[in-house]
Amino acid sequence: MKIESIKLKNYKAFQNLELIQLPDLAIFVGANGVGKSTLFDAFGFLSDALKNNIRQALAKRGGFREVISRGQTGLIEFELQFRLVVADKERLVTYRLEIGEENGRPFVDREILRYKRGAYGSPYHFLDFSKGVGYAINNEEDFDKPDEELTREEQRLGSSDILAIKGLGQFERFKAASAFRNFIENWHVSDFHIAEARPSREAGYAEHLSPTGENLPLVAQYVYENHNDIFNTVLDKMKKRVPGVKDVSAAATVDGRIVLRFQDGSFKDPFIASYVSDGTIKMFAYLLLLHDPNPHPLLCIEEPENQLYPSLLTELLDEFRLYAKRGGQVFVSSHSPDLLNGANPEEAFWLVKSKGYTTIERASNHAEISAMFNQGEKLGYLWKENYFTGSNPR
């Protein structure tokens, strides 16, 4: 399941944004403050709203008035389109969420999940809620039945700030809602911090790297013990890309904690994570994330070039592409021309801020950029030379 398009209205810097035909790997570049982090935060918002409710997701970002675009009134709107297999047929599904506020209290003004049952006609609403009240179809797989014979199950949620997909998505009979809930729950919106990843951790269990990376030693231990072939693949790639690294292990200390140890081939004793470079820690974390035995359907990674040597960035893009082939989708924000040099025009986007609001351009939509790329020019060079109009600070 992958995102094909996204629309944002009145979400911070994005007063009216539409991105269509999103690729498996998308790289977003632009000046500081244009909204790269905000774009990824939109995915984080949906994830937070699903885990809790929209009131808490808004409060985490300063409240409704801080999230709605400056100078705008009305609703904050999200719309995602993605492919979903229902009754052995792939459907283009649309999820729409509209959020309002009244007397200081946010609420879900409308939440819709819809897709076409046949080749023609309008999309059918399989979930439709407003202010905590609505319905969902619980026999949506019966494509041969006329619309009036589908079973509408009326529901009232506990509050008008709860997403319907949070409650109904727990039940298998609401197949589209359940699949979409699972899709969002498994997004990984990275907020990786080197300082969080370095310390030892109390012995425990973790299968997936957390957004901040603080459970890195536990994930390394899990992969080593349960997926040793994957761990060896990660280790082989570390040896090739980080000079001197011979081995990495997650070892237990006498007080029952787990610490990462890096073995340098030139020394007898290994170094604990506190004494190796930021780039070494970050590369190891990325490789574990990108070789997760159960890939996330969506990775959002901000500025992966930080702490990494420029020549490693093209190889990192190749790792992102391999991850996408395994079933994931990767969105990356960057300030690095070196990273962009490894991309093609279909993968490259740039953000432009004008009159307080941000729009997004796609390199492949600009004939001059595509022509120069086909003649051998690299996109990072074209970006530095201002062919990405409006993307550089003035």
C-alpha positions in Angstrom: 0.0 0.0 0.0 1.5 3.3 -1.1 0.4 6.9 -1.1 -0.4 8.1 -4.7 -1.4 11.6 -3.9 -1.8 14.0 -1.0 -3.8 17.3 -0.6 -3.4 19.7 2.3 -5.5 22.8 2.9 -4.9 25.3 5.6 -2.2 23.2 7.2 0.5 25.6 8.5 2.5 26.8 5.4 0.4 24.8 3.0 -2.6 26.8 2.3 -3.5 24.8 -0.7 -1.2 21.9 -1.7 -1.7 19.0 -4.1 0.9 16.4 -4.9 -0.1 13.6 -7.4 1.6 10.5 -8.8 4.0 10.3 -5.9 7.0 8.0 -6.6 8.4 5.2 -4.4 11.2 7.6 -3.5 10.6 11.3 -3.3 13.3 13.9 -2.3 12.2 17.3 -1.2 14.7 20.2 -1.2 14.5 23.9 -0.5 15.7 26.7 1.7 15.3 26.8 5.5 11.9 27.7 6.7 10.0 26.8 3.5 8.1 23.9 5.0 10.0 20.7 4.4 9.5 19.7 8.0 5.9 20.8 7.9 5.2 18.4 5.0 6.5 15.5 7.1 4.7 16.8 10.1 1.4 16.4 8.3 2.0 12.6 8.3 3.1 12.9 11.9 -0.2 14.7 12.7 -2.3 11.9 11.2 -0.3 9.3 13.1 -0.7 11.3 16.4 -4.4 11.8 15.8 -4.9 8.0 15.3 -2.9 7.1 18.4 -4.8 9.7 20.6 -7.3 12.1 19.1 -7.2 15.3 17.0 -7.3 17.5 20.1 -4.1 16.1 21.5 -2.5 16.1 18.0 -3.3 19.8 17.7 -2.2 20.6 21.2 1.2 19.0 20.5 1.6 21.6 17.7 0.4 24.6 19.7 -3.4 24.2 19.1 -5.8 24.8 16.2 -4.9 28.4 15.8 -1.2 27.6 15.4 -1.8 24.8 12.9 -4.3 26.5 10.6 -2.6 28.6 7.9 -2.0 32.2 8.8 -4.8 34.5 7.9 -7.1 31.6 7.1 -10.4 30.6 8.6 -12.6 27.5 8.2 -11.3 23.9 8.2 -8.0 22.2 8.1 -8.2 19.5 5.4 -6.2 16.4 4.5 -6.8 14.0 1.6 -4.8 10.9 0.8 -5.2 8.5 -2.1 -3.7 5.1 -2.0 -4.0 1.6 -3.5 -5.8 -1.1 -1.5 -6.8 -4.6 -2.4 -10.4 -5.3 -1.4 -12.1 -8.6 -2.4 -9.1 -9.6 -4.5 -9.3 -6.4 -6.5 -7.0 -3.4 -6.3 -8.9 -0.1 -5.6 -7.8 3.5 -5.6 -9.0 4.6 -2.1 -9.5 8.2 -0.9 -9.3 9.1 2.7 -10.5 12.7 3.6 -10.4 14.4 6.9 -11.7 17.9 7.7 -11.1 19.5 11.1 -12.8 22.5 12.6 -12.9 24.3 15.9 -15.8 25.7 17.8 -15.6 27.6 21.1 -12.0 26.5 21.5 -12.8 22.8 21.0 -11.5 21.0 17.8 -13.8 18.4 16.2 -13.9 16.2 13.1 -16.2 18.0 10.7 -16.0 15.2 8.2 -14.2 11.9 7.8 -14.7 9.9 4.6 -13.2 6.7 3.2 -14.4 6.1 -0.4 -13.5 4.2 -3.6 -15.2 3.0 -6.8 -16.9 -0.3 -6.7 -16.9 -0.6 -10.5 -15.2 0.9 -13.5 -17.7 3.7 -13.8 -19.7 6.0 -11.6 -18.9 8.0 -8.5 -16.8 6.7 -5.6 -18.9 5.0 -3.0 -18.5 6.1 0.7 -17.7 3.1 2.8 -17.1 5.3 5.9 -18.7 8.7 6.5 -18.7 10.5 9.8 -19.3 14.0 11.0 -18.8 15.2 14.6 -18.7 11.7 16.1 -21.7 10.3 14.3 -21.9 8.4 11.0 -21.8 5.0 9.4 -19.6 2.4 7.9 -20.3 -0.4 5.4 -19.5 -3.9 6.9 -20.0 -6.0 3.8 -18.0 -3.9 1.4 -16.4 -6.9 -0.3 -19.8 -7.8 -1.8 -19.1 -6.0 -5.1 -21.9 -7.8 -7.0 -24.6 -6.4 -4.7 -26.3 -3.1 -5.6 -25.5 -0.1 -3.4 -28.8 -0.3 -1.5 -28.1 -3.9 -0.4 -24.8 -3.0 1.3 -25.1 -3.0 5.1 -24.7 0.4 6.7 -23.8 0.1 10.3 -24.6 3.4 12.2 -22.2 4.3 14.9 -21.7 7.0 17.5 -18.1 7.6 18.6 -17.2 8.5 22.2 -16.3 12.1 21.2 -16.3 14.4 18.2 -12.5 14.6 18.2 -11.9 10.9 17.7 -11.1 9.5 14.3 -13.6 6.9 13.1 -10.8 4.8 11.6 -9.4 4.5 15.1 -12.4 2.8 16.5 -13.9 1.0 13.5 -10.4 0.1 12.2 -10.1 -2.4 15.1 -12.8 -4.6 13.6 -12.1 -6.9 10.6 -15.6 -6.5 9.2 -14.7 -2.9 8.3 -12.0 -4.0 5.9 -11.0 -0.7 4.3 -11.0 1.2 7.7 -9.0 -1.6 9.3 -6.4 -1.7 6.5 -6.0 2.1 6.5 -5.6 2.2 10.3 -2.9 -0.4 10.1 -1.2 1.5 7.2 -1.0 4.7 9.3 0.0 2.9 12.5 3.1 1.5 10.7 4.4 4.8 9.3 7.9 5.8 10.5 8.3 9.5 10.7 12.0 9.8 11.8 13.1 12.3 14.4 16.5 10.6 14.8 18.9 12.0 17.5 22.4 10.8 17.8 22.5 11.6 21.5 19.4 9.4 22.0 20.9 6.4 20.2 24.3 6.4 22.0 23.5 5.5 25.6 23.1 1.9 26.9 19.5 0.7 27.5 17.9 -1.5 30.1 17.5 -5.0 28.8 14.3 -5.3 26.9 12.6 -6.1 23.6 12.3 -4.0 20.5 11.7 -5.1 16.9 11.6 -1.8 15.1 13.7 1.3 15.4 11.8 4.1 17.2 11.5 7.6 15.5 14.2 9.0 17.8 16.5 5.9 17.7 16.8 5.6 21.4 16.2 1.8 21.3 19.0 1.2 18.7 20.9 -1.3 21.0 17.7 -3.3 21.6 16.8 -3.5 17.9 20.4 -4.5 17.1 20.1 -7.3 19.6 16.7 -8.4 18.3 17.9 -8.5 14.6 21.1 -10.4 15.6 19.2 -13.0 17.6 16.2 -13.5 15.3 17.4 -12.5 11.8 21.1 -13.2 11.8 21.3 -13.2 8.0 19.9 -9.7 7.9 22.3 -8.6 10.7 25.2 -10.0 8.7 24.1 -8.1 5.6 24.0 -4.8 7.6 27.4 -5.6 9.0 28.9 -6.3 5.6 27.6 -2.9 4.4 29.0 -1.2 7.4 32.4 -2.7 6.7 32.3 -1.3 3.2 31.1 2.2 4.1 32.8 3.0 7.4 36.6 2.6 7.4 37.9 0.3 10.2 34.6 -1.2 11.3 35.0 -5.0 11.6 32.1 -6.0 13.8 29.1 -4.5 15.7 27.5 -6.2 18.7 24.9 -5.5 21.3 26.3 -6.7 24.6 24.9 -7.0 28.0 26.6 -5.2 30.9 26.9 -6.5 34.5 24.1 -4.2 35.6 21.7 -5.7 33.0 21.9 -3.0 30.3 22.4 -3.4 26.6 25.2 -1.4 25.0 26.4 -1.2 21.4 30.1 -2.2 20.8 32.0 -1.4 17.6 35.1 -3.4 16.8 37.8 -1.5 14.9 40.1 -4.0 13.0 43.2 -2.0 14.2 42.5 -2.5 17.9 42.0 -5.5 20.2 39.2 -4.1 22.3 35.9 -2.8 20.9 34.6 0.8 21.4 31.3 1.4 23.0 28.9 3.6 21.1 29.8 6.7 23.2 33.3 6.7 21.7 32.5 6.2 17.9 31.7 8.9 15.4 28.2 10.4 14.9 28.4 9.2 11.3 29.1 5.6 12.3 26.1 5.5 14.7 23.8 7.1 12.1 24.8 4.8 9.2 24.3 1.7 11.4 20.9 3.0 12.5 19.8 3.7 8.9 21.0 0.3 7.7 19.0 -1.4 10.5 16.0 0.7 9.7 16.2 0.0 5.9 16.7 -3.8 6.5 13.8 -4.1 8.9 12.4 -7.7 8.4 8.9 -6.1 8.3 9.3 -2.8 6.3 7.3 0.2 7.2 4.9 1.2 4.4 6.2 4.8 4.7 9.5 6.3 5.9 9.8 10.0 6.3 13.5 10.9 6.9 14.7 14.5 7.4 18.2 15.5 6.3 19.9 12.1 6.2 23.1 13.8 5.0 23.9 15.2 8.5 27.0 13.5 9.9 27.5 11.4 6.8 30.4 11.7 4.3 29.1 13.1 1.0 30.2 10.1 -1.1 28.0 7.8 1.0 24.8 9.7 0.1 24.4 8.2 -3.4 24.7 4.8 -1.9 22.2 5.7 0.8 19.7 6.6 -2.0 20.3 3.2 -3.5 19.4 1.7 -0.1 16.2 3.8 -0.1 15.3 2.4 -3.5 15.9 -1.1 -2.5 13.7 -0.5 0.5 10.9 0.7 -1.7 11.2 -2.4 -3.9 10.5 -4.5 -0.8 7.2 -2.7 -0.4 7.9 0.6 1.4 7.8 4.2 0.3 10.5 6.7 1.2 10.1 10.5 1.5 13.3 12.4 2.2 14.0 16.1 2.9 17.5 17.5 2.3 19.7 20.5 1.9 22.4 18.4 0.2 23.3 18.8 -3.5 25.4 15.7 -3.2 22.3 13.7 -2.2 20.2 15.2 -5.0 23.0 14.3 -7.5 21.9 10.7 -7.1 18.3 11.3 -7.9 16.3 11.5 -11.2 13.7 14.2 -12.1 10.8 12.0 -11.2 12.1 11.7 -7.6 13.1 15.3 -7.1 10.7 18.0 -5.7 11.5 21.5 -4.5 9.6 23.8 -2.2 8.9 27.5 -2.9 7.5 30.0 -0.4 5.7 33.0 -1.7 3.5 35.5 0.2 3.7 33.3 3.3 2.5 30.1 1.7 4.4 27.2 0.3 4.0 25.3 -3.0 5.9 22.3 -4.3 7.4 21.9 -7.8 8.5 18.6 -9.4 11.6 18.5 -11.5 10.2 16.2 -14.1 7.5 18.8 -14.9 10.2 21.3 -16.1 11.3 20.5 -19.7 14.6 22.3 -19.3 15.7 20.4 -16.2 14.7 17.1 -17.8 16.5 17.8 -21.0 19.7 18.8 -19.1 19.5 15.7 -16.9 19.2 13.5 -20.0 22.3 15.2 -21.4 24.2 14.1 -18.3 23.8 17.0 -15.9 23.1 16.1 -12.2 20.2 17.5 -10.3 22.3 18.7 -7.4 24.4 20.8 -9.8 21.2 22.2 -11.4 19.8 23.1 -8.0 23.0 25.0 -7.0 22.9 26.8 -10.4 19.3 28.1 -9.6 17.5 26.0 -12.2 15.1 25.0 -9.4 13.4 28.4 -9.6 12.5 29.9 -6.2 14.2 27.1 -4.1 17.2 29.1 -3.0 17.2 31.8 -0.3 17.1 35.3 -1.7 
